[in-house]
Amino acid sequence: MIRAYKFLLRPTVRQAQALAEMLRDHCSLYNGALQERRDAWRHVSKTSVTYGMQSAQLKEIRAFDPERQGRWSFSSQQATLRRLDKAFAAFFRRVRSRETPGYPRFRGVNWFDTVDFPKDGDGCRWNATPHDPVTRVRFQGVGHVKVNQHRPVAGRVKTVSVKREGRRWFVVLTAEHEQPEPLPATGSMVGIDLGIANFLADSNGEFVPNPRHGRTAAAKLQAAQQALSRFPRRKATDRTAGHQRAVDKVAQLHGKVRRQRLDHAHKTALSLNTSDLVDLASSGFGWRVDRGGAPVRGDGHGVCWVPGGLRPGVVLVAFDAEVGHLAFDHARVGASAAGG
């Protein structure tokens, strides 16, 4: 079983600067590889450039630019090229299925926020100072960065990623460990219905109220957005200090609302783990989650009725998110969920 852990980093000023430079150089590599593919295909020869061809050029690129590209992990740069290759694979898949293609785009420095390390110990090392009471993670070219590890990591760490959210840095780990033993059967089943006025209603007649975190933060968010609207649109490098503070304030409020919603969804899903089977229904759609498995969506009976002029897609995204949390938490303890 693969689980992900996300911890806050506490870098020094120099380490934060090095992390930003690492994202910048990986973004430059991504855009350069994308430009090479575009130019090769636009040539009269219609040449297709593959991941293998671009990965073979990394050694030469690192030797040509040792101060930037040669400074970082070879494996993380390969992961960046695989990221572009996956974007093109998804593009061609959509073309074949006659969907909206969505050609891969160039990334701005502020829109490239993650660097992946495919293997712990190759360019990075989790818990690099095991004898130190403070957990640290080491990144090539950055050094040993403090980690705010709020819970233990179970299993063997497989991959490590560094991620930027606003002005904060996070490390994301994926760890592999054995499948947990299922909880003893209780013989209980519960049916739930996800709604708008109430977040959830179950077959026992109990309701989970909708916390409406967005509505609670609406006044602060409105004031922050009004303050931001007084500044003209500028690139991040051309913003004044006041402009940047206004941008950070809006991003901070949106991030807080997002974390509150995720926390509420996780806690609600975890509270349903006492039942052996959970049957879900919401707005005419249903899901079924087998014991320890992933949710499978199926057609329900009825019409998708969305009050208040909300778009059905917006509502269903929220429902899908809750179903995802429910499936994960039930798979973790060996329970199961179903829908119809």
C-alpha positions in Angstrom: 0.0 0.0 0.0 1.3 3.4 -1.0 0.7 6.4 1.3 1.7 10.0 0.9 3.0 12.3 3.6 3.2 16.1 3.4 5.4 18.1 5.8 6.2 21.8 6.1 9.8 22.7 5.5 11.7 25.3 7.6 14.5 26.5 5.2 16.9 29.2 6.0 17.1 32.3 3.8 19.8 30.9 1.6 18.1 27.5 1.4 14.9 29.1 0.3 16.8 31.0 -2.3 18.4 27.8 -3.5 15.0 26.0 -3.6 13.6 28.8 -5.7 16.6 28.6 -8.1 16.0 24.8 -8.3 12.4 25.4 -9.4 13.5 28.1 -11.9 16.1 25.8 -13.5 13.8 22.8 -13.8 11.2 25.1 -15.3 13.7 26.3 -17.8 14.6 22.7 -18.7 10.9 21.8 -19.1 10.3 24.8 -21.4 13.4 24.1 -23.4 12.4 20.5 -23.9 8.9 21.6 -25.0 10.4 24.1 -27.4 12.6 21.4 -28.9 9.6 19.1 -29.5 7.6 22.0 -31.1 10.4 23.0 -33.4 11.2 19.5 -34.5 7.6 18.8 -35.5 7.2 22.1 -37.3 10.2 21.3 -39.4 9.6 20.0 -42.9 10.9 16.6 -41.7 8.1 16.3 -39.1 10.5 14.8 -36.6 9.1 13.4 -33.3 11.3 13.9 -30.3 10.9 11.3 -27.5 11.8 11.3 -23.8 14.8 8.9 -24.5 16.3 11.4 -27.0 16.0 14.3 -24.6 17.2 12.4 -21.6 20.3 11.4 -23.6 21.1 15.1 -24.0 21.1 15.8 -20.2 24.8 15.0 -19.8 25.8 17.5 -22.4 23.4 20.1 -21.1 24.8 19.8 -17.6 28.4 20.0 -18.8 27.5 23.1 -20.9 25.8 24.9 -17.9 27.4 23.6 -14.7 26.3 26.7 -12.6 22.6 26.0 -13.2 21.6 22.7 -14.8 24.7 20.9 -13.6 24.0 21.9 -10.0 20.9 19.8 -9.5 20.2 16.1 -9.4 20.3 14.2 -12.7 17.4 12.0 -11.6 15.2 15.0 -10.8 15.9 16.5 -14.2 14.9 13.1 -15.8 11.7 13.3 -13.8 11.0 16.8 -15.2 11.4 15.4 -18.7 9.1 12.5 -17.9 6.6 15.0 -16.7 6.6 16.7 -20.2 6.4 13.3 -21.8 3.3 12.4 -19.8 1.8 15.7 -20.9 2.3 14.8 -24.5 1.0 11.3 -24.0 -2.2 12.8 -22.5 -2.4 15.2 -25.4 -2.3 12.5 -28.0 -4.7 10.3 -26.0 -7.2 13.2 -26.1 -6.7 13.7 -29.8 -7.4 10.0 -30.5 -10.5 10.1 -28.4 -11.6 13.3 -30.2 -11.7 15.3 -27.0 -10.4 18.9 -26.6 -6.7 18.3 -27.2 -5.1 20.9 -24.9 -1.6 21.1 -26.2 1.1 21.3 -23.5 1.9 24.8 -22.5 5.1 26.6 -21.5 5.3 27.2 -17.8 6.1 30.5 -16.1 8.4 30.5 -13.1 5.5 31.1 -10.7 3.5 28.3 -12.3 6.2 25.6 -11.9 6.0 24.6 -8.2 7.1 21.0 -7.9 10.4 19.1 -8.4 10.3 15.3 -8.1 13.0 12.9 -7.0 12.1 9.4 -8.2 14.2 7.6 -5.6 15.1 8.4 -2.0 18.9 8.6 -1.8 19.4 9.7 -5.4 19.7 13.5 -5.2 17.8 13.7 -2.0 17.8 11.9 1.4 14.9 11.8 3.8 15.9 12.0 7.5 19.5 12.7 6.4 20.5 13.3 10.1 18.9 10.4 12.0 20.9 11.2 15.2 19.6 14.7 15.3 16.3 15.2 17.2 15.2 17.6 14.4 14.2 15.8 11.2 16.0 17.1 8.1 15.8 16.3 4.4 18.8 16.8 2.1 18.5 18.1 -1.4 21.4 18.2 -3.8 22.5 21.8 -4.3 20.4 23.0 -1.3 21.6 21.2 1.8 20.0 19.8 4.9 16.6 21.5 5.4 14.6 21.3 8.6 11.3 19.5 8.5 8.3 20.1 10.7 7.5 16.3 11.0 4.2 16.2 12.8 3.7 12.5 12.5 5.8 9.4 11.9 6.4 8.0 8.5 5.4 4.3 8.2 7.1 2.0 5.7 9.9 2.6 3.3 10.2 6.0 1.6 10.1 5.6 -2.2 9.9 9.1 -3.7 10.5 12.6 -2.5 9.1 15.8 -3.9 9.6 19.4 -2.9 6.7 21.8 -3.5 6.1 25.5 -3.2 2.7 26.9 -2.1 2.8 30.6 -1.9 5.8 31.5 0.3 5.9 28.2 2.1 7.8 25.1 1.1 6.7 21.5 1.6 8.2 18.0 1.2 5.9 15.3 -0.1 6.9 11.6 0.5 5.4 8.4 -0.8 6.0 5.4 1.4 5.2 1.8 0.8 4.1 -0.4 3.6 2.0 -3.6 4.1 -1.7 -3.6 3.7 -3.4 -3.0 7.1 -5.4 -5.7 8.7 -9.1 -5.1 8.2 -11.1 -4.1 11.3 -13.4 -6.7 12.8 -16.8 -6.9 11.1 -19.6 -5.1 13.0 -22.5 -6.1 10.8 -23.6 -2.5 10.4 -24.5 -0.6 7.2 -25.3 3.0 6.6 -26.6 4.9 3.6 -25.6 8.6 3.1 -26.7 11.3 0.8 -24.4 14.2 0.0 -26.3 17.5 -0.4 -26.0 21.3 -0.5 -28.0 22.6 2.4 -26.5 19.9 4.6 -23.2 18.4 3.8 -24.3 14.8 4.5 -27.5 13.0 5.7 -27.4 9.3 6.7 -30.0 6.6 6.9 -30.2 7.0 10.7 -31.7 10.4 10.3 -28.6 12.3 11.4 -27.2 15.3 9.5 -23.7 16.7 9.1 -24.0 20.4 8.6 -22.3 22.2 5.8 -19.5 24.2 7.4 -19.5 26.8 4.6 -15.9 27.8 5.1 -16.0 29.9 1.9 -18.9 31.9 3.1 -17.2 32.5 6.5 -14.0 33.8 4.8 -16.0 35.8 2.2 -15.7 39.2 3.9 -11.9 38.9 4.4 -11.4 37.6 0.9 -13.5 40.4 -0.5 -11.4 43.0 1.3 -8.1 41.3 0.2 -9.2 41.1 -3.4 -10.3 44.7 -3.4 -6.9 45.7 -2.1 -5.3 43.6 -4.8 -7.4 45.2 -7.5 -5.9 48.6 -6.8 -2.6 47.5 -8.3 -2.2 47.1 -12.1 -1.4 43.6 -13.4 2.3 43.0 -13.3 4.6 40.0 -13.6 6.0 38.7 -10.3 9.4 40.2 -11.0 7.9 43.7 -11.6 5.6 43.9 -8.5 6.2 46.3 -5.7 6.5 45.1 -2.1 2.9 46.2 -1.4 1.6 44.5 -4.5 3.3 41.3 -3.6 1.9 41.4 -0.1 -1.6 41.8 -1.5 -1.1 38.8 -3.8 0.2 36.7 -0.9 -2.8 37.7 1.3 -5.4 36.5 -1.3 -3.4 33.3 -1.9 -3.2 32.7 1.9 -7.0 33.1 2.4 -7.8 30.8 -0.5 -5.3 28.2 0.8 -6.9 28.3 4.3 -10.4 27.7 2.9 -9.0 24.8 0.8 -7.3 23.2 3.8 -10.4 23.6 6.0 -12.6 21.9 3.3 -10.1 19.0 3.0 -9.9 18.6 6.8 -13.7 18.5 7.1 -14.0 15.9 4.3 -11.3 13.7 5.9 -12.9 13.9 9.4 -16.4 13.2 8.0 -15.1 10.2 6.1 -13.2 8.9 9.0 -16.3 9.1 11.2 -18.0 6.5 8.9 -15.4 3.9 9.4 -17.4 2.1 12.1 -19.7 0.7 9.4 -18.8 -2.3 7.2 -20.6 -0.9 4.2 -21.4 2.7 3.2 -23.9 3.3 0.5 -23.6 6.7 -1.2 -26.0 8.7 -3.3 -25.9 12.4 -4.4 -27.8 14.4 -6.9 -28.8 11.4 -9.0 -25.3 9.9 -9.2 -23.8 7.0 -7.2 -20.6 5.4 -6.3 -19.5 1.9 -5.1 -16.3 1.3 -3.2 -15.4 -2.3 -2.5 -13.4 -3.4 0.6 -10.0 -1.9 0.2 -10.7 -0.7 -3.3 -11.2 2.5 -5.3 -14.5 4.1 -6.0 -16.3 3.1 -9.2 -18.9 5.5 -10.4 -22.3 4.3 -11.8 -25.5 5.9 -13.0 -28.1 6.6 -10.3 -31.8 6.9 -10.5 -33.3 10.4 -10.7 -32.4 13.9 -12.1 -29.4 15.9 -11.1 -31.1 18.9 -9.4 -28.7 21.7 -8.4 -30.3 24.5 -6.3 -29.3 28.1 -6.3 -28.1 28.3 -9.9 -24.9 26.3 -9.1 -23.2 24.5 -12.0 -23.6 20.7 -11.7 -19.8 20.3 -12.5 -18.9 22.4 -9.4 -21.2 20.4 -7.1 -20.0 17.0 -8.5 -16.3 18.0 -8.0 -17.1 18.5 -4.4 -18.9 15.2 -4.2 -16.1 13.3 -6.0 -13.6 14.8 -3.5 -15.6 13.5 -0.5 -16.0 10.1 -2.2 -12.2 10.0 -2.7 -11.6 10.7 1.0 -14.1 8.1 2.0 -12.6 5.5 -0.3 -9.1 6.2 1.0 -10.0 6.2 4.7 -12.0 3.0 4.3 -9.3 1.3 2.4 -6.8 2.2 5.1 -8.9 0.4 7.8 -10.3 -2.3 5.6 -13.9 -1.1 5.5 -15.9 -0.7 2.3 -18.3 1.7 0.7 -20.9 1.4 -2.0 -23.2 3.7 -3.9 -26.2 3.6 -6.1 
